[in-house]
């Protein structure tokens, strides 16, 4: 929110590819399968989750940096 503004500025949307990669990396940290199987499964799960977010009408946005607008 900028100074003097009652309406917060719209934050930029995060590209689907970046959300998928972030989710894939988070799921992959479990590390119970061989690496190739982990990567395949994590990629499929991440893509599915992003599709579900979009179907639910949700949008991922990047949080402004600390101290932004002060």
CHARMM-style PDB file with segment names, atoms N, HN, CA, C and O in Angstrom:
ATOM      1  N   UNK     1       0.854  -1.153   0.000  1.00  0.00      PROA
ATOM      2  CA  UNK     1       0.000   0.000   0.000  1.00  0.00      PROA
ATOM      3  C   UNK     1       0.907   1.224   0.000  1.00  0.00      PROA
ATOM      4  O   UNK     1       1.812   1.323   0.828  1.00  0.00      PROA
ATOM      5  N   UNK     2       0.674   2.147  -0.912  1.00  0.00      PROA
ATOM      6  HN  UNK     2      -0.062   2.066  -1.585  1.00  0.00      PROA
ATOM      7  CA  UNK     2       1.464   3.357  -0.996  1.00  0.00      PROA
ATOM      8  C   UNK     2       0.988   4.373   0.030  1.00  0.00      PROA
ATOM      9  O   UNK     2      -0.106   4.245   0.580  1.00  0.00      PROA
ATOM     10  N   UNK     3       1.816   5.388   0.287  1.00  0.00      PROA
ATOM     11  HN  UNK     3       2.705   5.493  -0.160  1.00  0.00      PROA
ATOM     12  CA  UNK     3       1.431   6.419   1.235  1.00  0.00      PROA
ATOM     13  C   UNK     3       0.191   7.148   0.751  1.00  0.00      PROA
ATOM     14  O   UNK     3       0.097   7.502  -0.425  1.00  0.00      PROA
ATOM     15  N   UNK     4      -0.754   7.375   1.642  1.00  0.00      PROA
ATOM     16  HN  UNK     4      -0.677   7.088   2.597  1.00  0.00      PROA
ATOM     17  CA  UNK     4      -1.954   8.102   1.321  1.00  0.00      PROA
ATOM     18  C   UNK     4      -2.982   7.319   0.528  1.00  0.00      PROA
ATOM     19  O   UNK     4      -4.029   7.865   0.179  1.00  0.00      PROA
ATOM     20  N   UNK     5      -2.715   6.061   0.235  1.00  0.00      PROA
ATOM     21  HN  UNK     5      -1.864   5.617   0.518  1.00  0.00      PROA
ATOM     22  CA  UNK     5      -3.636   5.258  -0.556  1.00  0.00      PROA
ATOM     23  C   UNK     5      -4.425   4.323   0.349  1.00  0.00      PROA
ATOM     24  O   UNK     5      -3.850   3.648   1.203  1.00  0.00      PROA
ATOM     25  N   UNK     6      -5.729   4.284   0.167  1.00  0.00      PROA
ATOM     26  HN  UNK     6      -6.196   4.833  -0.527  1.00  0.00      PROA
ATOM     27  CA  UNK     6      -6.567   3.366   0.930  1.00  0.00      PROA
ATOM     28  C   UNK     6      -6.727   2.026   0.229  1.00  0.00      PROA
ATOM     29  O   UNK     6      -7.180   1.050   0.827  1.00  0.00      PROA
ATOM     30  N   UNK     7      -6.352   1.989  -1.045  1.00  0.00      PROA
ATOM     31  HN  UNK     7      -5.984   2.782  -1.531  1.00  0.00      PROA
ATOM     32  CA  UNK     7      -6.479   0.764  -1.832  1.00  0.00      PROA
ATOM     33  C   UNK     7      -5.082   0.210  -2.090  1.00  0.00      PROA
ATOM     34  O   UNK     7      -4.243   0.889  -2.681  1.00  0.00      PROA
ATOM     35  N   UNK     8      -4.828  -1.025  -1.648  1.00  0.00      PROA
ATOM     36  HN  UNK     8      -5.510  -1.577  -1.168  1.00  0.00      PROA
ATOM     37  CA  UNK     8      -3.496  -1.598  -1.888  1.00  0.00      PROA
ATOM     38  C   UNK     8      -3.238  -1.775  -3.383  1.00  0.00      PROA
ATOM     39  O   UNK     8      -4.144  -2.078  -4.159  1.00  0.00      PROA
ATOM     40  N   UNK     9      -1.975  -1.575  -3.761  1.00  0.00      PROA
ATOM     41  HN  UNK     9      -1.239  -1.329  -3.130  1.00  0.00      PROA
ATOM     42  CA  UNK     9      -1.603  -1.779  -5.159  1.00  0.00      PROA
ATOM     43  C   UNK     9      -1.679  -3.266  -5.490  1.00  0.00      PROA
ATOM     44  O   UNK     9      -1.346  -4.113  -4.661  1.00  0.00      PROA
ATOM     45  N   UNK    10      -2.115  -3.572  -6.697  1.00  0.00      PROA
ATOM     46  HN  UNK    10      -2.385  -2.884  -7.370  1.00  0.00      PROA
ATOM     47  CA  UNK    10      -2.193  -4.969  -7.144  1.00  0.00      PROA
ATOM     48  C   UNK    10      -0.788  -5.512  -7.309  1.00  0.00      PROA
ATOM     49  O   UNK    10       0.056  -4.904  -7.967  1.00  0.00      PROA
ATOM     50  N   UNK    11      -0.550  -6.649  -6.712  1.00  0.00      PROA
ATOM     51  HN  UNK    11      -1.235  -7.143  -6.177  1.00  0.00      PROA
ATOM     52  CA  UNK    11       0.757  -7.287  -6.820  1.00  0.00      PROA
ATOM     53  C   UNK    11       0.816  -8.110  -8.104  1.00  0.00      PROA
ATOM     54  O   UNK    11      -0.207  -8.621  -8.559  1.00  0.00      PROA
ATOM     55  N   UNK    12       2.005  -8.242  -8.688  1.00  0.00      PROA
ATOM     56  HN  UNK    12       2.836  -7.826  -8.318  1.00  0.00      PROA
ATOM     57  CA  UNK    12       2.120  -8.992  -9.933  1.00  0.00      PROA
ATOM     58  C   UNK    12       1.853 -10.479  -9.723  1.00  0.00      PROA
ATOM     59  O   UNK    12       2.249 -11.058  -8.712  1.00  0.00      PROA
ATOM     60  N   UNK    13       1.184 -11.080 -10.685  1.00  0.00      PROA
ATOM     61  HN  UNK    13       0.862 -10.609 -11.507  1.00  0.00      PROA
ATOM     62  CA  UNK    13       0.943 -12.522 -10.640  1.00  0.00      PROA
ATOM     63  C   UNK    13       2.252 -13.264 -10.871  1.00  0.00      PROA
ATOM     64  O   UNK    13       3.113 -12.815 -11.627  1.00  0.00      PROA
ATOM     65  N   UNK    14       2.383 -14.391 -10.216  1.00  0.00      PROA
ATOM     66  HN  UNK    14       1.683 -14.756  -9.602  1.00  0.00      PROA
ATOM     67  CA  UNK    14       3.544 -15.249 -10.417  1.00  0.00      PROA
ATOM     68  C   UNK    14       3.220 -16.174 -11.588  1.00  0.00      PROA
ATOM     69  O   UNK    14       2.151 -16.784 -11.608  1.00  0.00      PROA
ATOM     70  N   UNK    15       4.123 -16.289 -12.562  1.00  0.00      PROA
ATOM     71  HN  UNK    15       4.991 -15.793 -12.546  1.00  0.00      PROA
ATOM     72  CA  UNK    15       3.858 -17.177 -13.703  1.00  0.00      PROA
ATOM     73  C   UNK    15       3.639 -18.624 -13.247  1.00  0.00      PROA
ATOM     74  O   UNK    15       4.269 -19.091 -12.298  1.00  0.00      PROA
ATOM     75  N   UNK    16       2.744 -19.316 -13.935  1.00  0.00      PROA
ATOM     76  HN  UNK    16       2.232 -18.937 -14.707  1.00  0.00      PROA
ATOM     77  CA  UNK    16       2.454 -20.719 -13.596  1.00  0.00      PROA
ATOM     78  C   UNK    16       3.722 -21.555 -13.522  1.00  0.00      PROA
ATOM     79  O   UNK    16       3.860 -22.391 -12.628  1.00  0.00      PROA
ATOM     80  N   UNK    17       4.647 -21.341 -14.447  1.00  0.00      PROA
ATOM     81  HN  UNK    17       4.535 -20.662 -15.173  1.00  0.00      PROA
ATOM     82  CA  UNK    17       5.871 -22.145 -14.482  1.00  0.00      PROA
ATOM     83  C   UNK    17       6.662 -21.996 -13.181  1.00  0.00      PROA
ATOM     84  O   UNK    17       7.237 -22.967 -12.690  1.00  0.00      PROA
ATOM     85  N   UNK    18       6.691 -20.783 -12.621  1.00  0.00      PROA
ATOM     86  HN  UNK    18       6.224 -19.994 -13.019  1.00  0.00      PROA
ATOM     87  CA  UNK    18       7.419 -20.570 -11.369  1.00  0.00      PROA
ATOM     88  C   UNK    18       6.699 -21.218 -10.194  1.00  0.00      PROA
ATOM     89  O   UNK    18       7.344 -21.759  -9.296  1.00  0.00      PROA
ATOM     90  N   UNK    19       5.377 -21.169 -10.191  1.00  0.00      PROA
ATOM     91  HN  UNK    19       4.853 -20.729 -10.921  1.00  0.00      PROA
ATOM     92  CA  UNK    19       4.608 -21.822  -9.126  1.00  0.00      PROA
ATOM     93  C   UNK    19       4.819 -23.328  -9.206  1.00  0.00      PROA
ATOM     94  O   UNK    19       5.023 -23.985  -8.185  1.00  0.00      PROA
ATOM     95  N   UNK    20       4.769 -23.874 -10.415  1.00  0.00      PROA
ATOM     96  HN  UNK    20       4.603 -23.340 -11.244  1.00  0.00      PROA
ATOM     97  CA  UNK    20       4.982 -25.320 -10.602  1.00  0.00      PROA
ATOM     98  C   UNK    20       6.358 -25.724 -10.100  1.00  0.00      PROA
ATOM     99  O   UNK    20       6.489 -26.727  -9.399  1.00  0.00      PROA
ATOM    100  N   UNK    21       7.387 -24.958 -10.449  1.00  0.00      PROA
ATOM    101  HN  UNK    21       7.280 -24.143 -11.019  1.00  0.00      PROA
ATOM    102  CA  UNK    21       8.746 -25.297 -10.017  1.00  0.00      PROA
ATOM    103  C   UNK    21       8.879 -25.214  -8.495  1.00  0.00      PROA
ATOM    104  O   UNK    21       9.546 -26.050  -7.885  1.00  0.00      PROA
ATOM    105  N   UNK    22       8.257 -24.227  -7.890  1.00  0.00      PROA
ATOM    106  HN  UNK    22       7.715 -23.548  -8.386  1.00  0.00      PROA
ATOM    107  CA  UNK    22       8.312 -24.083  -6.432  1.00  0.00      PROA
ATOM    108  C   UNK    22       7.613 -25.256  -5.749  1.00  0.00      PROA
ATOM    109  O   UNK    22       8.140 -25.818  -4.788  1.00  0.00      PROA
ATOM    110  N   UNK    23       6.425 -25.629  -6.243  1.00  0.00      PROA
ATOM    111  HN  UNK    23       5.997 -25.172  -7.023  1.00  0.00      PROA
ATOM    112  CA  UNK    23       5.714 -26.781  -5.678  1.00  0.00      PROA
ATOM    113  C   UNK    23       6.479 -28.077  -5.913  1.00  0.00      PROA
ATOM    114  O   UNK    23       6.557 -28.923  -5.022  1.00  0.00      PROA
ATOM    115  N   UNK    24       7.044 -28.237  -7.107  1.00  0.00      PROA
ATOM    116  HN  UNK    24       6.980 -27.549  -7.830  1.00  0.00      PROA
ATOM    117  CA  UNK    24       7.816 -29.437  -7.426  1.00  0.00      PROA
ATOM    118  C   UNK    24       8.982 -29.587  -6.463  1.00  0.00      PROA
ATOM    119  O   UNK    24       9.228 -30.675  -5.941  1.00  0.00      PROA
ATOM    120  N   UNK    25       9.697 -28.501  -6.228  1.00  0.00      PROA
ATOM    121  HN  UNK    25       9.498 -27.617  -6.652  1.00  0.00      PROA
ATOM    122  CA  UNK    25      10.847 -28.548  -5.320  1.00  0.00      PROA
ATOM    123  C   UNK    25      10.411 -28.872  -3.895  1.00  0.00      PROA
ATOM    124  O   UNK    25      11.092 -29.617  -3.190  1.00  0.00      PROA
ATOM    125  N   UNK    26       9.278 -28.313  -3.471  1.00  0.00      PROA
ATOM    126  HN  UNK    26       8.725 -27.708  -4.044  1.00  0.00      PROA
ATOM    127  CA  UNK    26       8.785 -28.583  -2.114  1.00  0.00      PROA
ATOM    128  C   UNK    26       8.409 -30.049  -1.943  1.00  0.00      PROA
ATOM    129  O   UNK    26       8.732 -30.660  -0.924  1.00  0.00      PROA
ATOM    130  N   UNK    27       7.726 -30.618  -2.939  1.00  0.00      PROA
ATOM    131  HN  UNK    27       7.464 -30.122  -3.766  1.00  0.00      PROA
ATOM    132  CA  UNK    27       7.322 -32.019  -2.869  1.00  0.00      PROA
ATOM    133  C   UNK    27       8.559 -32.921  -2.958  1.00  0.00      PROA
ATOM    134  O   UNK    27       8.614 -33.958  -2.297  1.00  0.00      PROA
ATOM    135  N   UNK    28       9.534 -32.541  -3.757  1.00  0.00      PROA
ATOM    136  HN  UNK    28       9.489 -31.699  -4.295  1.00  0.00      PROA
ATOM    137  CA  UNK    28      10.730 -33.366  -3.974  1.00  0.00      PROA
ATOM    138  C   UNK    28      11.589 -33.494  -2.723  1.00  0.00      PROA
ATOM    139  O   UNK    28      12.368 -34.440  -2.608  1.00  0.00      PROA
ATOM    140  N   UNK    29      11.465 -32.586  -1.808  1.00  0.00      PROA
ATOM    141  HN  UNK    29      10.832 -31.817  -1.901  1.00  0.00      PROA
ATOM    142  CA  UNK    29      12.292 -32.651  -0.600  1.00  0.00      PROA
ATOM    143  C   UNK    29      11.981 -33.873   0.269  1.00  0.00      PROA
ATOM    144  O   UNK    29      12.724 -34.174   1.203  1.00  0.00      PROA
ATOM    145  N   UNK    30      10.898 -34.569  -0.032  1.00  0.00      PROA
ATOM    146  HN  UNK    30      10.294 -34.325  -0.791  1.00  0.00      PROA
ATOM    147  CA  UNK    30      10.584 -35.791   0.721  1.00  0.00      PROA
ATOM    148  C   UNK    30      11.645 -36.857   0.464  1.00  0.00      PROA
ATOM    149  O   UNK    30      12.051 -37.561   1.388  1.00  0.00      PROA
ATOM    150  N   UNK    31      12.103 -36.982  -0.803  1.00  0.00      PROA
ATOM    151  HN  UNK    31      11.774 -36.410  -1.554  1.00  0.00      PROA
ATOM    152  CA  UNK    31      13.240 -37.822  -1.152  1.00  0.00      PROA
ATOM    153  C   UNK    31      13.125 -39.305  -0.876  1.00  0.00      PROA
ATOM    154  O   UNK    31      14.139 -39.929  -0.563  1.00  0.00      PROA
ATOM    155  N   UNK    32      11.968 -39.899  -0.972  1.00  0.00      PROA
ATOM    156  HN  UNK    32      11.144 -39.393  -1.226  1.00  0.00      PROA
ATOM    157  CA  UNK    32      11.820 -41.327  -0.676  1.00  0.00      PROA
ATOM    158  C   UNK    32      11.934 -42.217  -1.908  1.00  0.00      PROA
ATOM    159  O   UNK    32      12.137 -43.425  -1.789  1.00  0.00      PROA
ATOM    160  N   UNK    33      11.803 -41.624  -3.085  1.00  0.00      PROA
ATOM    161  HN  UNK    33      11.638 -40.642  -3.182  1.00  0.00      PROA
ATOM    162  CA  UNK    33      11.888 -42.396  -4.332  1.00  0.00      PROA
ATOM    163  C   UNK    33      13.212 -42.105  -5.031  1.00  0.00      PROA
ATOM    164  O   UNK    33      13.904 -41.151  -4.676  1.00  0.00      PROA
ATOM    165  N   UNK    34      13.572 -42.926  -6.031  1.00  0.00      PROA
ATOM    166  HN  UNK    34      13.010 -43.702  -6.320  1.00  0.00      PROA
ATOM    167  CA  UNK    34      14.751 -42.570  -6.827  1.00  0.00      PROA
ATOM    168  C   UNK    34      14.542 -41.174  -7.429  1.00  0.00      PROA
ATOM    169  O   UNK    34      13.409 -40.779  -7.704  1.00  0.00      PROA
ATOM    170  N   UNK    35      15.621 -40.441  -7.629  1.00  0.00      PROA
ATOM    171  HN  UNK    35      16.541 -40.761  -7.406  1.00  0.00      PROA
ATOM    172  CA  UNK    35      15.541 -39.046  -8.078  1.00  0.00      PROA
ATOM    173  C   UNK    35      14.698 -38.888  -9.340  1.00  0.00      PROA
ATOM    174  O   UNK    35      13.884 -37.967  -9.409  1.00  0.00      PROA
ATOM    175  N   UNK    36      14.862 -39.749 -10.332  1.00  0.00      PROA
ATOM    176  HN  UNK    36      15.523 -40.497 -10.275  1.00  0.00      PROA
ATOM    177  CA  UNK    36      14.105 -39.615 -11.582  1.00  0.00      PROA
ATOM    178  C   UNK    36      12.603 -39.777 -11.330  1.00  0.00      PROA
ATOM    179  O   UNK    36      11.794 -39.064 -11.924  1.00  0.00      PROA
ATOM    180  N   UNK    37      12.232 -40.709 -10.454  1.00  0.00      PROA
ATOM    181  HN  UNK    37      12.889 -41.288  -9.972  1.00  0.00      PROA
ATOM    182  CA  UNK    37      10.822 -40.916 -10.130  1.00  0.00      PROA
ATOM    183  C   UNK    37      10.289 -39.727  -9.330  1.00  0.00      PROA
ATOM    184  O   UNK    37       9.164 -39.279  -9.553  1.00  0.00      PROA
ATOM    185  N   UNK    38      11.097 -39.218  -8.399  1.00  0.00      PROA
ATOM    186  HN  UNK    38      12.011 -39.581  -8.218  1.00  0.00      PROA
ATOM    187  CA  UNK    38      10.712 -38.029  -7.628  1.00  0.00      PROA
ATOM    188  C   UNK    38      10.422 -36.856  -8.550  1.00  0.00      PROA
ATOM    189  O   UNK    38       9.396 -36.192  -8.402  1.00  0.00      PROA
ATOM    190  N   UNK    39      11.307 -36.596  -9.494  1.00  0.00      PROA
ATOM    191  HN  UNK    39      12.140 -37.136  -9.614  1.00  0.00      PROA
ATOM    192  CA  UNK    39      11.142 -35.459 -10.396  1.00  0.00      PROA
ATOM    193  C   UNK    39       9.885 -35.593 -11.250  1.00  0.00      PROA
ATOM    194  O   UNK    39       9.145 -34.625 -11.429  1.00  0.00      PROA
ATOM    195  N   UNK    40       9.645 -36.783 -11.773  1.00  0.00      PROA
ATOM    196  HN  UNK    40      10.245 -37.569 -11.628  1.00  0.00      PROA
ATOM    197  CA  UNK    40       8.460 -37.004 -12.592  1.00  0.00      PROA
ATOM    198  C   UNK    40       7.189 -36.822 -11.770  1.00  0.00      PROA
ATOM    199  O   UNK    40       6.286 -36.086 -12.170  1.00  0.00      PROA
ATOM    200  N   UNK    41       7.121 -37.483 -10.638  1.00  0.00      PROA
ATOM    201  HN  UNK    41       7.854 -38.080 -10.313  1.00  0.00      PROA
ATOM    202  CA  UNK    41       5.938 -37.413  -9.788  1.00  0.00      PROA
ATOM    203  C   UNK    41       5.709 -35.986  -9.272  1.00  0.00      PROA
ATOM    204  O   UNK    41       4.576 -35.504  -9.258  1.00  0.00      PROA
ATOM    205  N   UNK    42       6.764 -35.326  -8.857  1.00  0.00      PROA
ATOM    206  HN  UNK    42       7.684 -35.717  -8.868  1.00  0.00      PROA
ATOM    207  CA  UNK    42       6.644 -33.959  -8.331  1.00  0.00      PROA
ATOM    208  C   UNK    42       6.181 -32.990  -9.414  1.00  0.00      PROA
ATOM    209  O   UNK    42       5.367 -32.104  -9.155  1.00  0.00      PROA
ATOM    210  N   UNK    43       6.697 -33.159 -10.615  1.00  0.00      PROA
ATOM    211  HN  UNK    43       7.359 -33.879 -10.825  1.00  0.00      PROA
ATOM    212  CA  UNK    43       6.282 -32.301 -11.715  1.00  0.00      PROA
ATOM    213  C   UNK    43       4.807 -32.476 -12.042  1.00  0.00      PROA
ATOM    214  O   UNK    43       4.096 -31.498 -12.275  1.00  0.00      PROA
ATOM    215  N   UNK    44       4.347 -33.733 -12.059  1.00  0.00      PROA
ATOM    216  HN  UNK    44       4.924 -34.527 -11.869  1.00  0.00      PROA
ATOM    217  CA  UNK    44       2.931 -33.998 -12.327  1.00  0.00      PROA
ATOM    218  C   UNK    44       2.044 -33.448 -11.219  1.00  0.00      PROA
ATOM    219  O   UNK    44       0.999 -32.858 -11.495  1.00  0.00      PROA
ATOM    220  N   UNK    45       2.448 -33.637  -9.978  1.00  0.00      PROA
ATOM    221  HN  UNK    45       3.296 -34.117  -9.753  1.00  0.00      PROA
ATOM    222  CA  UNK    45       1.666 -33.122  -8.847  1.00  0.00      PROA
ATOM    223  C   UNK    45       1.614 -31.602  -8.875  1.00  0.00      PROA
ATOM    224  O   UNK    45       0.555 -31.014  -8.655  1.00  0.00      PROA
ATOM    225  N   UNK    46       2.735 -30.967  -9.141  1.00  0.00      PROA
ATOM    226  HN  UNK    46       3.595 -31.444  -9.320  1.00  0.00      PROA
ATOM    227  CA  UNK    46       2.779 -29.505  -9.166  1.00  0.00      PROA
ATOM    228  C   UNK    46       1.869 -28.959 -10.265  1.00  0.00      PROA
ATOM    229  O   UNK    46       1.121 -28.008 -10.035  1.00  0.00      PROA
ATOM    230  N   UNK    47       1.929 -29.556 -11.457  1.00  0.00      PROA
ATOM    231  HN  UNK    47       2.536 -30.329 -11.643  1.00  0.00      PROA
ATOM    232  CA  UNK    47       1.081 -29.099 -12.553  1.00  0.00      PROA
ATOM    233  C   UNK    47      -0.397 -29.277 -12.188  1.00  0.00      PROA
ATOM    234  O   UNK    47      -1.212 -28.392 -12.452  1.00  0.00      PROA
ATOM    235  N   UNK    48      -0.737 -30.397 -11.593  1.00  0.00      PROA
ATOM    236  HN  UNK    48      -0.076 -31.116 -11.378  1.00  0.00      PROA
ATOM    237  CA  UNK    48      -2.111 -30.661 -11.180  1.00  0.00      PROA
ATOM    238  C   UNK    48      -2.572 -29.617 -10.163  1.00  0.00      PROA
ATOM    239  O   UNK    48      -3.681 -29.095 -10.268  1.00  0.00      PROA
ATOM    240  N   UNK    49      -1.717 -29.313  -9.176  1.00  0.00      PROA
ATOM    241  HN  UNK    49      -0.816 -29.737  -9.091  1.00  0.00      PROA
ATOM    242  CA  UNK    49      -2.085 -28.343  -8.153  1.00  0.00      PROA
ATOM    243  C   UNK    49      -2.285 -26.950  -8.745  1.00  0.00      PROA
ATOM    244  O   UNK    49      -3.211 -26.243  -8.349  1.00  0.00      PROA
ATOM    245  N   UNK    50      -1.444 -26.550  -9.674  1.00  0.00      PROA
ATOM    246  HN  UNK    50      -0.692 -27.125  -9.996  1.00  0.00      PROA
ATOM    247  CA  UNK    50      -1.601 -25.242 -10.326  1.00  0.00      PROA
ATOM    248  C   UNK    50      -2.905 -25.208 -11.121  1.00  0.00      PROA
ATOM    249  O   UNK    50      -3.627 -24.212 -11.083  1.00  0.00      PROA
ATOM    250  N   UNK    51      -3.207 -26.279 -11.833  1.00  0.00      PROA
ATOM    251  HN  UNK    51      -2.620 -27.088 -11.864  1.00  0.00      PROA
ATOM    252  CA  UNK    51      -4.465 -26.348 -12.573  1.00  0.00      PROA
ATOM    253  C   UNK    51      -5.660 -26.222 -11.633  1.00  0.00      PROA
ATOM    254  O   UNK    51      -6.631 -25.532 -11.941  1.00  0.00      PROA
ATOM    255  N   UNK    52      -5.583 -26.889 -10.495  1.00  0.00      PROA
ATOM    256  HN  UNK    52      -4.794 -27.450 -10.245  1.00  0.00      PROA
ATOM    257  CA  UNK    52      -6.670 -26.817  -9.513  1.00  0.00      PROA
ATOM    258  C   UNK    52      -6.801 -25.413  -8.927  1.00  0.00      PROA
ATOM    259  O   UNK    52      -7.916 -24.937  -8.717  1.00  0.00      PROA
ATOM    260  N   UNK    53      -5.692 -24.754  -8.663  1.00  0.00      PROA
ATOM    261  HN  UNK    53      -4.786 -25.141  -8.834  1.00  0.00      PROA
ATOM    262  CA  UNK    53      -5.742 -23.372  -8.177  1.00  0.00      PROA
ATOM    263  C   UNK    53      -6.454 -22.477  -9.181  1.00  0.00      PROA
ATOM    264  O   UNK    53      -7.318 -21.682  -8.812  1.00  0.00      PROA
ATOM    265  N   UNK    54      -6.086 -22.610 -10.451  1.00  0.00      PROA
ATOM    266  HN  UNK    54      -5.384 -23.255 -10.751  1.00  0.00      PROA
ATOM    267  CA  UNK    54      -6.698 -21.794 -11.503  1.00  0.00      PROA
ATOM    268  C   UNK    54      -8.190 -22.111 -11.636  1.00  0.00      PROA
ATOM    269  O   UNK    54      -9.009 -21.200 -11.756  1.00  0.00      PROA
ATOM    270  N   UNK    55      -8.541 -23.392 -11.614  1.00  0.00      PROA
ATOM    271  HN  UNK    55      -7.875 -24.132 -11.516  1.00  0.00      PROA
ATOM    272  CA  UNK    55      -9.949 -23.788 -11.730  1.00  0.00      PROA
ATOM    273  C   UNK    55     -10.786 -23.254 -10.565  1.00  0.00      PROA
ATOM    274  O   UNK    55     -11.981 -22.998 -10.720  1.00  0.00      PROA
ATOM    275  N   UNK    56     -10.157 -23.087  -9.405  1.00  0.00      PROA
ATOM    276  HN  UNK    56      -9.187 -23.295  -9.280  1.00  0.00      PROA
ATOM    277  CA  UNK    56     -10.851 -22.562  -8.236  1.00  0.00      PROA
ATOM    278  C   UNK    56     -10.914 -21.033  -8.255  1.00  0.00      PROA
ATOM    279  O   UNK    56     -11.489 -20.416  -7.358  1.00  0.00      PROA
ATOM    280  N   UNK    57     -10.317 -20.432  -9.287  1.00  0.00      PROA
ATOM    281  HN  UNK    57      -9.850 -20.934 -10.015  1.00  0.00      PROA
ATOM    282  CA  UNK    57     -10.336 -18.975  -9.399  1.00  0.00      PROA
ATOM    283  C   UNK    57      -9.286 -18.284  -8.555  1.00  0.00      PROA
ATOM    284  O   UNK    57      -9.364 -17.076  -8.327  1.00  0.00      PROA
ATOM    285  N   UNK    58      -8.301 -19.043  -8.087  1.00  0.00      PROA
ATOM    286  HN  UNK    58      -8.238 -20.024  -8.272  1.00  0.00      PROA
ATOM    287  CA  UNK    58      -7.249 -18.463  -7.259  1.00  0.00      PROA
ATOM    288  C   UNK    58      -6.069 -18.031  -8.121  1.00  0.00      PROA
ATOM    289  O   UNK    58      -5.812 -18.591  -9.186  1.00  0.00      PROA
ATOM    290  N   UNK    59      -5.366 -17.027  -7.633  1.00  0.00      PROA
ATOM    291  HN  UNK    59      -5.575 -16.572  -6.768  1.00  0.00      PROA
ATOM    292  CA  UNK    59      -4.209 -16.510  -8.342  1.00  0.00      PROA
ATOM    293  C   UNK    59      -3.072 -16.357  -7.338  1.00  0.00      PROA
ATOM    294  O   UNK    59      -3.284 -15.850  -6.237  1.00  0.00      PROA
ATOM    295  N   UNK    60      -1.892 -16.781  -7.698  1.00  0.00      PROA
ATOM    296  HN  UNK    60      -1.719 -17.193  -8.593  1.00  0.00      PROA
ATOM    297  CA  UNK    60      -0.726 -16.639  -6.834  1.00  0.00      PROA
ATOM    298  C   UNK    60      -0.063 -15.308  -7.174  1.00  0.00      PROA
ATOM    299  O   UNK    60       0.235 -15.030  -8.335  1.00  0.00      PROA
ATOM    300  N   UNK    61       0.163 -14.492  -6.150  1.00  0.00      PROA
ATOM    301  HN  UNK    61      -0.079 -14.718  -5.206  1.00  0.00      PROA
ATOM    302  CA  UNK    61       0.839 -13.204  -6.351  1.00  0.00      PROA
ATOM    303  C   UNK    61       2.065 -13.150  -5.464  1.00  0.00      PROA
ATOM    304  O   UNK    61       2.142 -13.819  -4.433  1.00  0.00      PROA
ATOM    305  N   UNK    62       3.020 -12.340  -5.887  1.00  0.00      PROA
ATOM    306  HN  UNK    62       2.957 -11.797  -6.725  1.00  0.00      PROA
ATOM    307  CA  UNK    62       4.259 -12.196  -5.134  1.00  0.00      PROA
ATOM    308  C   UNK    62       4.065 -11.126  -4.064  1.00  0.00      PROA
ATOM    309  O   UNK    62       3.552 -10.042  -4.342  1.00  0.00      PROA
ATOM    310  N   UNK    63       4.466 -11.432  -2.877  1.00  0.00      PROA
ATOM    311  HN  UNK    63       4.882 -12.313  -2.651  1.00  0.00      PROA
ATOM    312  CA  UNK    63       4.409 -10.502  -1.756  1.00  0.00      PROA
ATOM    313  C   UNK    63       5.412  -9.371  -2.010  1.00  0.00      PROA
ATOM    314  O   UNK    63       6.516  -9.632  -2.489  1.00  0.00      PROA
ATOM    315  N   UNK    64       5.047  -8.110  -1.695  1.00  0.00      PROA
ATOM    316  HN  UNK    64       4.151  -7.898  -1.306  1.00  0.00      PROA
ATOM    317  CA  UNK    64       5.993  -7.017  -1.902  1.00  0.00      PROA
ATOM    318  C   UNK    64       7.196  -7.173  -0.972  1.00  0.00      PROA
ATOM    319  O   UNK    64       7.077  -7.775   0.095  1.00  0.00      PROA
ATOM    320  N   UNK    65       8.350  -6.638  -1.365  1.00  0.00      PROA
ATOM    321  HN  UNK    65       8.447  -6.149  -2.232  1.00  0.00      PROA
ATOM    322  CA  UNK    65       9.533  -6.743  -0.502  1.00  0.00      PROA
ATOM    323  C   UNK    65       9.311  -6.061   0.850  1.00  0.00      PROA
ATOM    324  O   UNK    65       8.499  -5.144   0.961  1.00  0.00      PROA
ATOM    325  N   UNK    66      10.016  -6.501   1.846  1.00  0.00      PROA
ATOM    326  HN  UNK    66      10.676  -7.247   1.756  1.00  0.00      PROA
ATOM    327  CA  UNK    66       9.907  -5.895   3.189  1.00  0.00      PROA
ATOM    328  C   UNK    66      10.221  -4.408   3.082  1.00  0.00      PROA
ATOM    329  O   UNK    66      11.165  -4.002   2.404  1.00  0.00      PROA
ATOM    330  N   UNK    67       9.422  -3.617   3.758  1.00  0.00      PROA
ATOM    331  HN  UNK    67       8.656  -3.947   4.309  1.00  0.00      PROA
ATOM    332  CA  UNK    67       9.631  -2.184   3.762  1.00  0.00      PROA
ATOM    333  C   UNK    67       9.046  -1.457   2.566  1.00  0.00      PROA
ATOM    334  O   UNK    67       9.165  -0.236   2.469  1.00  0.00      PROA
ATOM    335  N   UNK    68       8.416  -2.184   1.654  1.00  0.00      PROA
ATOM    336  HN  UNK    68       8.320  -3.176   1.733  1.00  0.00      PROA
ATOM    337  CA  UNK    68       7.832  -1.589   0.462  1.00  0.00      PROA
ATOM    338  C   UNK    68       6.679  -0.660   0.846  1.00  0.00      PROA
ATOM    339  O   UNK    68       5.805  -1.052   1.618  1.00  0.00      PROA
ATOM    340  N   UNK    69       6.669   0.547   0.323  1.00  0.00      PROA
ATOM    341  HN  UNK    69       7.380   0.865  -0.304  1.00  0.00      PROA
ATOM    342  CA  UNK    69       5.570   1.485   0.546  1.00  0.00      PROA
ATOM    343  C   UNK    69       5.634   2.231   1.863  1.00  0.00      PROA
ATOM    344  O   UNK    69       4.670   2.888   2.256  1.00  0.00      PROA
ATOM    345  N   UNK    70       6.764   2.135   2.547  1.00  0.00      PROA
ATOM    346  HN  UNK    70       7.548   1.601   2.228  1.00  0.00      PROA
ATOM    347  CA  UNK    70       6.874   2.848   3.826  1.00  0.00      PROA
ATOM    348  C   UNK    70       7.624   4.143   3.646  1.00  0.00      PROA
ATOM    349  OT1 UNK    70       7.818   4.884   4.610  1.00  0.00      PROA
TER     350      UNK     70
END
